Amino acid sequence: MKKTCASLLLFSLGWQPVQGQTRSTNAEPQNASDTALLCPTSPVQFSSKQLMSPGEVKVEADSTEILSQRVAHFRGNVGITSDAAIIQADEAQVKNNGRQLEASGNVQYQDAQLQVNSDEVLLDSVSETLNMSNTNYQLNGSNGRGTAQEIDLTSSDGLILSDVSFTTCPIQSRDWMIKASEISIERGSLWGQAKNTRFYVGDVPVFYLPYFAFPVSDQRQTGLLFPEISSSSNTGIDIEQPFYWNMAPNYDMTLSPRLMTDRGVQLKTQFRHLSEQGYSMVDVEYLPSDQDTTNEDDRYFYRITHDGYLNENWTVGLDLNGLSDDNYFVDLGSEYYNRADTHLARTVGLNYYTPDMLLDIHLRDFETIGVQSGSYRTLPEARLRISKPFARYFELSLDSEIAYFDNTDESAPTAMRFHVAPTLALPYQRNWGELTAEATLLNTYYRQSNIEDTELSSEVNRTLGQGRLYGTLYFERDGGWLSDTGTTTLEPKVQYLYTSYEDQSDIGIYDTTVLLTDMESIFRGREFIGLDRINDNNQITIGATSRILDDAHREQFALSLGQIFYLGNNQVESPTQNRDRSALAAELDWRITDRWYFHSDVQIITQTNEVERSSHSLEYRRDAESLVQVSHRYVRELSGETIDQVGLSASWPINQNWHWVGRTYRDLERNRSIESYFGLQYESCCWAIQLVAQRQLSNRFADDGQQSTDEYDSGFGLQFIFKGLGSSKSSRRMLEDGMFGYRQPYNLN
């Protein structure tokens, strides 16, 4: 009897594909700790340790009666355990040589996916059927639960639940529920079907669907995604309904009609393709006849990207972007750009890589937003870097580049530039320090055109010599500054740099800008990024970093100071001309306690004791969702303006159900608000409601291309979420949206 009973139970209790489909009708389970806080009852948990080994079945009962080796009766605390599930009942009967099982009286069925309480369970291995009547079910690991008048499981029809209900709310607080006359899941199908479905809030029916299909696996499937609803002064009421089309296993498309009451209907389309050779994505957004523009203009945006793999050494990349007008992002928003961006990239690249060589060839173009000075594009640009050991102690490297610069302004100069820079280095590295000596020859050739009425030369050949000597030491001692635990380090570093001088006033400015004077840049030995200006140097850079590490070698404190001392005046025009030293660069990262953090980054002009740039932040972080950050940034000179801004970002649970997030930034120079955001959420274990309000500078462009800095855009959003029909935990999404722009501005190991 035990062997035949085992074959029956293994069929009924081990039908994993159908059980998996039943589970997938519920959303992803909540974190157990979150559920415990929000819900008075915890989800049912199931341990596989309760099960038998594969192929074994254990039957326990207070009494057993076997009739003619064909029928077995089990009475009193009956427990039947296989390698897949457990059945408990008051009474059970095995018939037909173990091919049929009937269990009755407080029947409980439990496996890794769900737990079912019913009046009766019937199993038949001949017809391959399982029937449960008058059931209550609970999904393991989550709060998903419900009732069903009957549950039928057959090999031919799959799973059918009659007169079924589903909710994620606890029994004593049924805030919402779904009821259906029938839910069916065919065996092997990726879709379930629901008939005569009613949606209840409390005991009030609020929505009815005669039929709908829903996915029962984690495979990508065609269907509607969750809509997005918001409101702003730019768009009016804004409703976007995405539709996902699973065209093939390796490519798909998302179509998102977007209704804006102030502008009209926009269609957003995203196509994705994946192959062994790479990944491609095409985004197209189109709004015909924008009702909020004077001439009801058609508006569009497109983005095409591709990352390709040709072989183990060659890769190819593509990034093309375009839009209809300067105010597109301001009015309609974007997932890829924000209203402060001034250029859209248009790049095609080919790359070759080996451990000793890196080659990249690019076509770089831009589409400008608003009135910008002429932007140079490289059509094309090729860069080659080779690095190899030389002799026994030396390293030889070669950096070279060839580029052609064209301008969006047809009257601007154009140029072909060829650059080559061989370097011979002698690196010496040990665990107590480092010493490096380098000698570099920098040769750059320009052929410039369209230079009438300028001081530029048609041909320039610039050759410079550069020598660099760099050294650093690592000191350690036990104990911190104010305690005897941990480790304190001191890392002094010094660099001497010499670069010869050559007049460069007859070279145009094509891709060169000034570097910031921070701890990273002062040891680069260059004041410009790009090759059009290479300043002459005769300077010493001195810096030091001190760290405090705790007993687990985590960095608790790090202070860095550095400054360049010029031994002669630069003859190439530079921001440090007529100074004997650079700004003092200082950085501080301090983990004050496990919850308090402080970061500071300052550059000070020591001749006048004026702050050139600074940023500070003080943060209190109690946990992942409870934090407050105060920040301030200052720039003395940026495009003719002073930047002096203070910000406050916060996220804090009011209690276990209420949570708020917010941020505000204020311009102290102009005494006005830059941006404000406030979000409030109520969340229970089975539903949530979010209220969001925001106001920010719109940065709109006028007809002449000039950007306004005085107009504001305000928005309001309301979202209702039923858990189990979407994300099971919603406050984190609101936190991320509300803290957009928030970053912990430093990393402590």
C-alpha positions, -999 to +999 in steps of 0.1 A: +000+000+000+028+024+008+043+022-027+010+027-045+000+055-022+033+072-029+026+072-067-007+088-061+005+115-037+036+123-059+012+131-087-011+153-067+014+169-044+042+173-069+025+190-098+049+219-097+041+237-130+005+244-120+014+253-085+039+278-098+012+294-120-011+297-090+016+315-071+024+339-099-011+355-097+002+374-067+027+402-068+062+399-054+061+393-016+069+420+008+099+421+030+090+402+061+100+431+085+079+456+065+049+433+066+052+428+103+052+466+109+022+473+087+001+442+091-012+427+124-005+392+110+026+378+094+026+359+061+026+321+062+061+306+059+069+271+048+101+252+054+111+224+030+127+207+060+092+194+069+091+173+036+103+138+029+132+128+007+124+123-030+102+092-037+092+088+000+057+093+016+050+092+053+014+086+067+007+092+103-027+087+121-042+078+155-057+046+140-054+027+107-076+001+091-067-018+059-095-038+040-085-065+015-053-047+006-074-024-015-088+002+009-071+019+038-088+041+065-069+066+086-086+084+115-076+110+140-048+136+133-040+122+099-008+136+084+004+127+049+038+140+039+056+137+006+086+153-009+064+182-022+035+189+002+017+181+034-019+171+039-035+171+074-071+160+081-094+144+106-099+114+083-085+100+051-093+070+029-071+054+002-090+034-024-084+014-056-049+002-046-037+037-038-051+053-069-077+074-051-075+095-019-103+112+000-095+134+030-122+151+051-126+171+083-105+202+088-084+194+058-052+215+053-030+213+022+004+231+023+033+233-001+060+258-010+035+281-028+003+281-008-017+268+021-053+257+016-079+249+043-110+230+030-138+207+040-128+179+016-100+169-008-104+143-035-075+130-056-076+105-084-044+093-102-063+076-129-081+107-141-053+129-128-076+152-109-075+171-076-107+187-061-110+208-030-144+222-018-152+252+004-116+265+006-097+293+022-062+298+007-031+317+017-001+324-005+031+316+014+056+344+020+030+371+013-003+384+025-022+372-006-052+352+004-088+344-005-116+319-007-129+296-034-160+275-034-142+248-054-106+243-066-102+218-094-069+207-108-067+184-138-041+173-163-063+183-192-079+216-181-053+229-156-064+248-126-100+262-121-112+282-091-149+287-088-165+316-069-131+329-059-119+360-041-084+375-036-070+403-014-037+411+004-055+427+034-056+410+068-089+393+078-099+420+103-092+449+078-105+440+044-099+473+026-101+459-009-109+426-026-114+410-060-141+385-066-147+364-097-171+337-107-142+317-122-104+319-125-088+293-148-052+286-157-046+260-184-017+237-179+014+250-198-003+284-205+014+317-197-020+334-191-048+330-167-084+340-173-109+356-150-147+358-156-172+382-141-147+400-120-158+426-094-134+450-076-145+460-041-133+488-018-146+479+016-179+461+008-187+485-021-183+472-057-165+499-077-154+482-109-166+453-131-149+434-159-168+405-177-135+390-188-097+397-185-065+378-189-035+381-167+001+367-168+009+337-145+047+335-152+077+359-150+081+356-188+076+388-209+041+389-223+020+413-244-004+434-224-012+467-207+012+480-181+002+502-152-009+537-162+009+569-150-013+598-139-002+633-130-009+670-134+012+701-140+008+737-153+026+726-185+005+697-195-027+699-175-040+665-165-015+639-178-025+603-183-001+578-199-011+542-206+018+519-217+011+488-238+038+462-240+041+441-272+063+410-268+071+406-305+098+378-302+121+364-275+148+389-285+129+420-294+099+439-281+080+472-283+062+495-258+036+519-271+025+546-247-004+569-257-003+600-235-033+623-230-025+658-219-056+680-215-037+712-223-018+699-253-034+668-269-024+632-274+012+621-277+025+587-288+057+574-272+072+543-287+102+523-276+117+494-296+144+471-281+164+444-298+189+420-283+213+397-302+246+380-297+262+410-314+247+437-293+218+456-279+198+483-297+170+506-286+149+532-305+127+558-288+104+580-307+080+605-292+055+624-314+029+650-304+009+663-334-006+698-332+004+709-297-027+729-286-006+750-262+016+765-289+007+795-310+008+777-343-002+742-329+032+729-339+041+692-343+066+682-317+089+652-315+119+636-299+140+606-310+168+586-295+187+557-312+213+538-292+233+506-300+261+488-282+276+462-304+302+434-301+321+425-332+346+401-316+366+399-285+386+431-294+362+452-314+331+470-302+308+496-319+286+522-303+258+546-315+240+574-297+218+596-319+194+622-304+172+649-319+141+670-310+118+695-326+124+726-305+143+740-276+114+738-251+105+701-257+121+688-224+107+718-205+072+713-216+069+675-220+098+661-199+121+632-208+134+600-193+169+607-207+174+645-204+164+673-181+156+709-186+191+720-177+208+702-206+221+723-234+233+697-259+221+664-274+248+639-283+251+624-318+280+599-317+291+569-337+321+550-324+344+521-331+367+507-304+396+482-303+410+470-271+439+447-261+458+448-227+485+470-243+465+491-267+433+511-269+420+526-302+388+545-305+374+562-336+344+585-333+322+609-351+309+634-325+282+659-332+257+678-311+223+694-314+222+725-293+193+736-271+187+774-270+212+800-280+246+786-275+279+797-288+291+777-318+298+741-308+326+722-324+320+686-336+347+661-345+341+645-379+360+622-372+382+617-341+406+588-336+427+582-305+453+556-299+471+547-267+498+521-264+516+511-232+543+485-229+571+476-204+605+488-217+638+473-206+637+461-170+624+490-150+608+514-175+574+518-192+569+533-226+536+547-236+523+566-266+492+588-268+482+600-302+451+616-317+438+629-350+406+649-353+388+673-376+368+701-360+338+716-377+314+742-362+277+747-363+285+783-371+296+784-407+317+816-400+338+799-373+373+785-380+377+748-387+408+727-381+425+694-385+446+684-354+472+657-351+488+650-317+514+625-306+530+623-271+555+595-263+563+591-226+591+572-209+584+564-172+603+549-144+577+537-118+588+524-084+560+512-062+562+495-028+538+490+001+554+520+019+552+544-010+556+553-046+582+572-068+576+579-104+597+598-129+584+607-164+596+624-195+571+634-223+574+650-257+542+666-269+539+674-305+507+689-320+501+699-356+472+721-367+459+729-402+432+756-397+408+770-423+382+798-424+405+820-404+400+853-422+399+883-399+415+863-371+449+860-356+451+823-363+476+807-385+468+782-413+495+758-401+509+754-366+534+729-353+538+730-316+564+709-298+567+709-260+588+690-235+575+679-201+592+663-171+574+650-140+587+637-107+561+623-083+564+607-049+542+596-020+548+578+014+523+558+035+526+561+073+504+543+098+501+542+136+477+525+160+450+545+175+430+575+163+434+612+170+411+610+201+411+573+209+434+543+213+414+521+188+417+519+150+444+531+128+456+565+117+474+571+083+493+600+069+500+601+032+522+630+021+527+635-016+548+659-037+552+665-074+575+686-094+564+695-130+581+713-158+566+720-192+583+742-218+567+773-233+555+780-268+533+808-280+498+793-287+478+824-295+476+814-332+457+782-323+419+782-321+399+769-291+381+737-303+377+713-273+395+730-244+381+742-211+395+750-177+399+722-151+387+727-115+413+731-088+404+702-066+425+675-050+423+653-081+432+679-107+461+696-090+483+665-095+474+662-131+498+690-140+474+706-164+450+736-161+431+728-192+412+697-205+418+694-242+449+700-263+444+735-277+461+751-247+490+734-228+503+758-202+539+761-194+548+748-159+576+752-134+558+742-103+557+721-071+525+705-059+523+695-022+495+675-007+487+652+021+458+629+032+452+616+066+427+588+073+413+572+104+402+535+101+382+516+127+391+481+138+371+467+108+393+488+085+363+511+076+372+546+068+357+569+095+376+601+087+396+614+057+411+649+053+430+660+022+449+692+016+468+703-015+482+733-033+504+742-063+533+766-059+544+783-091+582+789-094+575+813-124+546+831-140+527+812-167+531+827-201+502+808-216+470+826-206+455+807-177+433+813-147+463+812-124+482+839-143+500+864-120+496+842-090+524+825-071+502+797-060+469+780-069+439+779-047+442+757-017+422+725-023+407+708+007+383+678+011+368+663+042+348+631+046+337+624+082+315+595+095+308+613+127+287+583+140+269+555+124+241+579+115+258+613+111+279+621+080+297+653+069+314+662+036+332+693+026+350+703-006+366+738-006+390+758-029+404+789-012+424+817-029+450+820-002+463+854-013+430+870-005+415+843+017+384+842-006+365+811-012+365+802-049+343+772-048+328+751-020+303+724-013+292+712+021+266+686+032+255+673+066+234+642+067+216+622+093+206+587+082+187+566+106+179+538+081+172+534+044+141+556+044+148+580+073+173+607+064+178+644+064+205+662+044+214+699+045+237+710+016+253+743+004+273+750-027+291+782-038+309+792-069+324+827-071+324+830-109+304+808-133+296+824-167+295+858-151+273+848-122+277+838-086+262+805-075+252+805-038+225+779-031+213+760+000+192+728-001+173+707+023+163+671+015+144+648+038+126+616+040+109+605+072+082+580+084+056+598+105+045+564+119+042+529+105+016+540+080+024+576+071+056+587+053+067+620+038+095+631+016+106+666+005+133+688-008+138+725-014+166+745-029+170+782-025+192+807-044+207+830-017+222+853-043+188+862-057+168+854-026+143+831-043+133+794-044+147+772-072+128+740-066+104+726-040+090+690-038+067+675-012+053+640-011+029+624+015+019+588+016-004+566+035+005+529+033-011+498+048-002+462+042-026+460+013-030+495-002-014+529-004-022+565-015+004+591-026+000+628-029+028+648-046+032+685-052+062+703-068+072+737-081+104+745-100+120+770-124+108+762-159+139+775-178+118+780-209+134+794-241+119+825-258+115+828-295+149+845-297+165+815-280+172+832-247+163+812-216+140+826-190+151+823-154+120+837-137+091+814-148+079+785-126+062+753-134+041+736-108+026+701-107+004+679-086+000+641-086-023+616-069-018+578-071-038+550-055-020+516-052-035+482-045-007+459-033-008+425-050-018+443-082+015+462-086+045+469-065+041+455-030+061+483-014+055+518-027+071+542-003+106+534-017+095+546-052+081+578-037+113+583-018+135+579-049+113+603-068+112+628-040+149+626-034+158+629-071+191+646-072+200+633-038+233+616-037+256+608-008+284+629-022+313+607-009+322+571-003+336+558+029+349+522+027 
